[in-house]
Amino acid sequence: MKITFLGATHEVTGSCFYIEAAGKKFLVECGMEQGPNHFENKPIPVPESDLDFVLLTHAHIDHSGNLPLIYAKGFRGPVYATEATADLCNIMLRDSAHIQMFEAEWRNRKGKRSGKDAYVPIYTMADALGVIQQLAGCPYNRIIEIAEGIQVRFIDAGHLLGSASIELWLKEGDVEKKIVFSGDIGNLNQPLIKDPTYLKEADYVVMESTYGDRSHGMVPNYIHELAGVIQETFDKGGNVVIPSFAVGRTQEMLYFIRQIKAEHLVYGHENFQVYVDSPLAVEATTIFQKHHIDCFDEEATELVQNGINPIQFPGLKLSITSDESRAINFNETPKVIISASGMCDAGRIKHHLKHNLWREECTILFVGYQAVGTLGRALVEGAKEVRLFGEEIAVNARIQVLPGVSGHADNSGLIKWASSFEKKPDKVFVVHGDDTSAKVFTQRLRDELGYDAMAPYSGTEFDLKEGVCTKEEVGIPLEHAVVSRKKPSTVFERLLAAGQRLLTVIRHNEGGANKDLAKFADQINNLCDKWDR
């Protein structure tokens, strides 16, 4: 009964934890690293084909994005998540695969001219579609027996539609331990979704620390601040362009704008149009509407019961096709344009920036975190000129940030969540925060709550049954922090993964009928005869 910490250790992205218990090998989270990568991460310690299942807290790519990769390497087990998370992963993993394949195509066009070897994508659409079929949606608040000695329950974490903390009970012989994975803990009073649920009992806790060293500050009046930005921009004849994450943040903006329209907070432009220009965001909005019963908070639920869709309103336009997207910038009427990606480093938002950044009457309104090295970060920090599609674009538009819009609890919210346990956990593992944040929050847990807390580095192993750390890593910093890009799998690596999966299948057939096993052996030998060189 042990846990190995692999990803999101002293870093914010790439969540991944490996557990061996009750005769099973499985992952909690399977995230992709995004943004700067400061520490070396250890690989999954067993062949992916040996993994029995995966537990997933929510759909964000830094928690789910490597699911197609382990599928490509032979994983064929179920992926357990809430029903809303399963639906969101359906669209987000397809979108991620599209990005991987588009990047490979672009690189190969350039590489062909210089005689470079073909660039193989991290994973393909077929891999994404394959693992999507493995998604197993689970209801909130119900204990589910995954296997003998392993039970799980998903509890609303209030971070994103379908997000969950995971309660995991592990039993070997007469020893049972409960480990809680916080997932990403939500901020209080977010629109649409419920506040996080506070848990009472755990032997071990693995909790995030994204904002473990800082506060969001005073909560602004989002409705009136957003209405003010729209009013001022429209009065000048400009557009309000909002770079927004397609899942979560876009739906929150629609919720705010519906209220602005309902309360007539923008004068002289009452019938203004709002364009959501992101196919992914449009699909995600449909999923939000589908899950209003199990995921919406009281306020949003009351609107639905009164026949009001909380994220729809007159003047809302959904752009799907490229032609519809291009047409937006030929419409000279002042409007709101919401488009992905939220950090401006990909997607249709770049086209809207090209058409609006140089116009003094326009406003670019940022409503989410901008990572170092992204175009969004450069604009927020005052860039006077940026390069888009090979052209230098002057930054004349007003650049504004709507502060405090965060899906994560800040340091006070994290302490509130951690302090809810009625009995001190035996150990708290602090993850999903940068080096400073993880260290600061770990010390706060020790000083303020008296918890036995540690911030493990990748590769650290802990025996849950005995309550001891069997292998403690010190962390291997990379010489230069780089924007993480997974090394693409070579075709030969995929072949090796297929061989590992074959070994797994062979082991699973131990004890089968001699006639069937002989036939299987003959098929393998025939295949070897064909390819043995």
ZAMARGU-4260 file (C-alpha; in steps of 0.2 Angstrom, whole numbers, plus 5000, padded with zeros to 4 digits):
<rodrens>
0) 5000/5000/5000 | 5011/5014/4994 | 5010/5031/4984 | 5023/5038/4973 | 5022/5056/4969
5) 5026/5060/4950 | 5019/5076/4944 | 5014/5093/4951 | 5027/5092/4964 | 5034/5110/4968
10) 5025/5114/4951 | 5008/5119/4947 | 5004/5108/4932 | 5006/5089/4927 | 4997/5081/4942
15) 5000/5063/4943 | 5001/5051/4958 | 5004/5032/4957 | 4997/5020/4970 | 4999/5001/4973
20) 4986/4994/4985 | 4975/4979/4986 | 4984/4970/4972 | 4980/4985/4960 | 4991/4998/4951
25) 4983/5014/4947 | 4985/5033/4945 | 4976/5047/4953 | 4977/5061/4939 | 4986/5060/4923
30) 4990/5078/4919 | 5000/5086/4906 | 5014/5099/4911 | 5010/5116/4905 | 5020/5132/4906
35) 5037/5133/4914 | 5045/5117/4920 | 5057/5119/4934 | 5060/5102/4941 | 5063/5085/4933
40) 5048/5073/4934 | 5050/5054/4936 | 5040/5043/4924 | 5026/5031/4929 | 5036/5016/4937
45) 5027/5002/4928 | 5022/5000/4910 | 5006/5009/4906 | 4998/4993/4901 | 5000/4987/4919
50) 4989/5001/4926 | 4972/4994/4931 | 4963/5011/4931 | 4964/5030/4933 | 4955/5041/4945
55) 4952/5059/4939 | 4947/5074/4949 | 4942/5086/4935 | 4944/5089/4916 | 4957/5102/4915
60) 4972/5097/4904 | 4985/5099/4918 | 4975/5084/4927 | 4969/5074/4912 | 4979/5079/4897
65) 4991/5063/4897 | 4977/5051/4897 | 4978/5049/4878 | 4997/5046/4880 | 4995/5032/4892
70) 4982/5024/4880 | 4995/5026/4866 | 5007/5016/4877 | 4995/5002/4881 | 4983/5007/4895
75) 4966/5000/4893 | 4958/5002/4910 | 4943/5012/4915 | 4945/5031/4920 | 4933/5035/4934
80) 4927/5053/4936 | 4911/5062/4939 | 4898/5062/4925 | 4901/5080/4921 | 4920/5078/4920
85) 4918/5063/4908 | 4908/5074/4897 | 4920/5088/4897 | 4935/5077/4894 | 4926/5071/4879
90) 4928/5088/4871 | 4945/5093/4879 | 4955/5078/4875 | 4949/5079/4857 | 4954/5097/4857
95) 4971/5093/4864 | 4974/5079/4852 | 4970/5091/4838 | 4983/5103/4844 | 4996/5089/4845
100) 4993/5084/4827 | 4992/5102/4821 | 5009/5105/4829 | 5016/5090/4821 | 5009/5094/4804
105) 5017/5112/4805 | 5034/5105/4811 | 5034/5093/4797 | 5031/5106/4784 | 5045/5116/4790
110) 5056/5100/4794 | 5054/5093/4776 | 5062/5108/4768 | 5077/5106/4779 | 5078/5087/4778
115) 5073/5083/4796 | 5065/5067/4802 | 5047/5067/4804 | 5040/5074/4820 | 5028/5062/4828
120) 5014/5070/4839 | 5013/5066/4857 | 4997/5057/4854 | 4984/5056/4840 | 4966/5059/4838
125) 4964/5040/4838 | 4972/5039/4855 | 4961/5053/4862 | 4945/5044/4855 | 4951/5027/4862
130) 4953/5034/4880 | 4937/5043/4879 | 4929/5027/4877 | 4936/5021/4894 | 4929/5036/4904
135) 4917/5030/4917 | 4905/5043/4924 | 4901/5042/4942 | 4888/5052/4953 | 4893/5063/4967
140) 4892/5057/4985 | 4891/5039/4981 | 4904/5026/4988 | 4909/5015/4973 | 4919/4999/4975
145) 4932/4999/4961 | 4939/4982/4966 | 4940/4972/4982 | 4949/4982/4995 | 4947/4999/4985
150) 4932/5011/4987 | 4930/5029/4980 | 4919/5043/4982 | 4918/5059/4972 | 4914/5075/4982
155) 4911/5092/4974 | 4927/5103/4975 | 4919/5119/4968 | 4933/5123/4956 | 4925/5118/4939
160) 4909/5110/4933 | 4911/5092/4938 | 4927/5095/4949 | 4929/5084/4964 | 4939/5079/4979
165) 4942/5061/4980 | 4940/5050/4995 | 4949/5034/4993 | 4948/5019/5005 | 4961/5006/5003
170) 4961/4989/5013 | 4974/4976/5014 | 4971/4962/5026 | 4964/4970/5042 | 4972/4987/5039
175) 4961/5001/5031 | 4968/5018/5026 | 4958/5033/5020 | 4967/5045/5008 | 4959/5061/5002
180) 4965/5070/4986 | 4959/5088/4986 | 4959/5091/4968 | 4959/5109/4964 | 4949/5118/4978
185) 4937/5131/4972 | 4935/5149/4976 | 4920/5154/4986 | 4905/5162/4978 | 4909/5158/4960
190) 4895/5160/4948 | 4885/5144/4942 | 4894/5131/4952 | 4893/5126/4971 | 4906/5130/4984
195) 4918/5117/4989 | 4913/5103/5001 | 4923/5102/5017 | 4928/5084/5022 | 4929/5078/5040
200) 4940/5063/5040 | 4956/5056/5032 | 4972/5047/5037 | 4981/5055/5023 | 4978/5071/5013
205) 4985/5076/4996 | 4981/5094/4994 | 4984/5108/4981 | 4993/5124/4985 | 4991/5134/4969
210) 4988/5150/4979 | 4996/5144/4995 | 5007/5160/4997 | 4995/5173/4992 | 4978/5181/4994
215) 4966/5186/4980 | 4962/5202/4990 | 4946/5210/4991 | 4932/5203/4980 | 4927/5215/4967
220) 4910/5218/4961 | 4912/5208/4944 | 4895/5214/4937 | 4898/5232/4939 | 4916/5232/4934
225) 4912/5222/4918 | 4897/5233/4914 | 4909/5249/4917 | 4922/5242/4904 | 4908/5238/4891
230) 4900/5255/4894 | 4916/5265/4892 | 4922/5255/4877 | 4905/5255/4867 | 4904/5274/4870
235) 4920/5276/4861 | 4914/5265/4847 | 4926/5250/4851 | 4925/5232/4854 | 4928/5223/4871
240) 4939/5208/4867 | 4940/5195/4881 | 4953/5181/4880 | 4945/5167/4890 | 4947/5149/4894
245) 4934/5139/4884 | 4929/5129/4899 | 4923/5137/4915 | 4929/5155/4913 | 4919/5158/4897
250) 4903/5152/4905 | 4906/5163/4920 | 4907/5178/4908 | 4891/5173/4900 | 4883/5172/4917
255) 4889/5190/4921 | 4884/5197/4905 | 4866/5190/4906 | 4864/5199/4923 | 4871/5215/4915
260) 4858/5214/4901 | 4844/5209/4913 | 4848/5224/4925 | 4850/5236/4910 | 4868/5241/4917
265) 4874/5247/4900 | 4865/5262/4893 | 4863/5267/4875 | 4869/5250/4869 | 4855/5239/4877
270) 4854/5226/4862 | 4873/5224/4861 | 4879/5208/4854 | 4891/5195/4862 | 4901/5183/4851
275) 4908/5167/4858 | 4921/5162/4845 | 4927/5145/4851 | 4920/5128/4845 | 4926/5121/4861
280) 4918/5134/4872 | 4901/5132/4863 | 4902/5113/4866 | 4907/5116/4884 | 4892/5128/4886
285) 4880/5114/4881 | 4888/5103/4894 | 4886/5116/4907 | 4867/5117/4903 | 4866/5098/4903
290) 4873/5096/4921 | 4863/5110/4929 | 4854/5098/4941 | 4870/5090/4949 | 4882/5105/4947
295) 4874/5122/4948 | 4873/5132/4964 | 4857/5138/4972 | 4856/5155/4963 | 4859/5147/4946
300) 4847/5133/4950 | 4833/5146/4955 | 4835/5154/4938 | 4833/5138/4929 | 4817/5134/4940
305) 4810/5151/4935 | 4813/5147/4916 | 4829/5157/4914 | 4844/5150/4906 | 4858/5158/4917
310) 4871/5158/4902 | 4860/5163/4888 | 4852/5180/4883 | 4846/5190/4868 | 4861/5195/4857
315) 4872/5180/4861 | 4880/5173/4845 | 4889/5157/4844 | 4903/5155/4831 | 4907/5138/4825
320) 4915/5139/4807 | 4930/5148/4802 | 4919/5159/4790 | 4908/5164/4805 | 4923/5168/4815
325) 4930/5179/4801 | 4914/5188/4799 | 4914/5195/4817 | 4928/5207/4812 | 4919/5214/4797
330) 4904/5219/4809 | 4908/5237/4814 | 4895/5238/4828 | 4903/5238/4845 | 4902/5221/4852
335) 4909/5209/4865 | 4920/5195/4858 | 4925/5181/4870 | 4937/5169/4862 | 4950/5156/4867
340) 4964/5153/4872 | 4964/5162/4888 | 4982/5166/4887 | 4982/5171/4869 | 4995/5159/4864
345) 4984/5149/4852 | 4967/5149/4844 | 4955/5161/4836 | 4959/5175/4849 | 4975/5179/4840
350) 4965/5184/4825 | 4954/5195/4835 | 4969/5203/4843 | 4976/5207/4826 | 4960/5216/4821
355) 4958/5225/4838 | 4974/5228/4847 | 4979/5243/4836 | 4962/5252/4838 | 4963/5265/4853
360) 4944/5264/4855 | 4945/5245/4859 | 4948/5236/4876 | 4957/5219/4878 | 4950/5213/4895
365) 4959/5199/4904 | 4949/5188/4916 | 4961/5174/4920 | 4979/5170/4925 | 4993/5174/4912
370) 5008/5163/4913 | 5026/5169/4910 | 5031/5168/4892 | 5013/5169/4885 | 5007/5183/4873
375) 4994/5187/4886 | 5007/5190/4900 | 5017/5201/4888 | 5001/5212/4885 | 4997/5213/4903
380) 5015/5219/4907 | 5014/5233/4895 | 5020/5227/4878 | 5019/5241/4865 | 5020/5230/4850
385) 5017/5211/4847 | 5020/5200/4832 | 5005/5191/4825 | 5005/5180/4810 | 5021/5187/4804
390) 5015/5205/4806 | 5020/5218/4819 | 5004/5225/4828 | 5005/5241/4838 | 4996/5240/4855
395) 4985/5255/4855 | 4970/5247/4863 | 4967/5248/4882 | 4973/5233/4891 | 4963/5229/4907
400) 4963/5215/4920 | 4947/5211/4929 | 4956/5206/4946 | 4950/5192/4958 | 4942/5181/4945
405) 4949/5164/4950 | 4943/5147/4951 | 4956/5142/4964 | 4954/5145/4983 | 4968/5158/4989
410) 4978/5154/5005 | 4964/5158/5017 | 4952/5147/5007 | 4965/5133/5007 | 4968/5134/5026
415) 4949/5134/5028 | 4948/5118/5018 | 4962/5110/5027 | 4956/5114/5045 | 4939/5106/5042
420) 4946/5089/5047 | 4940/5085/5064 | 4955/5074/5068 | 4972/5078/5062 | 4977/5067/5047
425) 4993/5057/5050 | 5001/5066/5035 | 4997/5080/5023 | 5006/5080/5007 | 5006/5097/4998
430) 5007/5097/4979 | 5001/5108/4964 | 5010/5124/4969 | 5026/5132/4963 | 5041/5129/4974
435) 5038/5145/4985 | 5020/5142/4986 | 5021/5124/4991 | 5035/5127/5004 | 5025/5142/5012
440) 5009/5133/5013 | 5017/5117/5020 | 5025/5128/5034 | 5008/5136/5038 | 5000/5119/5040
445) 5013/5115/5053 | 5012/5131/5062 | 4994/5135/5062 | 4985/5118/5062 | 4999/5108/5069
450) 4999/5096/5055 | 5013/5084/5050 | 5015/5091/5032 | 5028/5089/5018 | 5029/5095/5000
455) 5036/5079/4991 | 5047/5080/4976 | 5044/5069/4961 | 5049/5051/4964 | 5046/5052/4983
460) 5037/5036/4989 | 5027/5034/5005 | 5021/5018/5013 | 5003/5021/5018 | 5001/5005/5028
465) 5016/5009/5039 | 5015/5028/5039 | 5033/5030/5033 | 5042/5038/5019 | 5052/5024/5010
470) 5060/5035/4997 | 5062/5054/4999 | 5068/5064/4984 | 5076/5081/4985 | 5071/5087/4968
475) 5081/5089/4953 | 5080/5107/4946 | 5082/5109/4927 | 5097/5120/4922 | 5085/5132/4913
480) 5066/5133/4917 | 5058/5129/4900 | 5041/5129/4894 | 5036/5111/4895 | 5033/5102/4879
485) 5032/5083/4881 | 5045/5074/4870 | 5036/5066/4856 | 5035/5048/4855 | 5045/5040/4842
490) 5037/5026/4831 | 5049/5014/4839 | 5044/5019/4857 | 5026/5016/4852 | 5032/4998/4846
495) 5040/4995/4863 | 5024/5000/4872 | 5014/4988/4861 | 5027/4975/4866 | 5024/4979/4885
500) 5005/4978/4882 | 5007/4961/4874 | 5017/4955/4890 | 5002/4962/4901 | 4990/4952/4890
505) 5000/4936/4892 | 5000/4938/4911 | 4982/4941/4911 | 4979/4924/4902 | 4989/4914/4915
510) 4978/4899/4920 | 4968/4899/4903 | 4964/4883/4894 | 4980/4875/4886 | 4971/4874/4869
515) 4969/4893/4869 | 4986/4897/4876 | 4994/4886/4863 | 4985/4895/4849 | 4990/4912/4857
520) 5008/4906/4857 | 5007/4901/4839 | 5000/4918/4834 | 5014/4927/4843 | 5028/4916/4835
525) 5020/4918/4818 | 5021/4937/4820 | 5039/4936/4826 | 5044/4925/4811 | 5037/4938/4800
530) 5046/4953/4808 | 5062/4945/4814 | 5076/4952/4805
</rodrens>
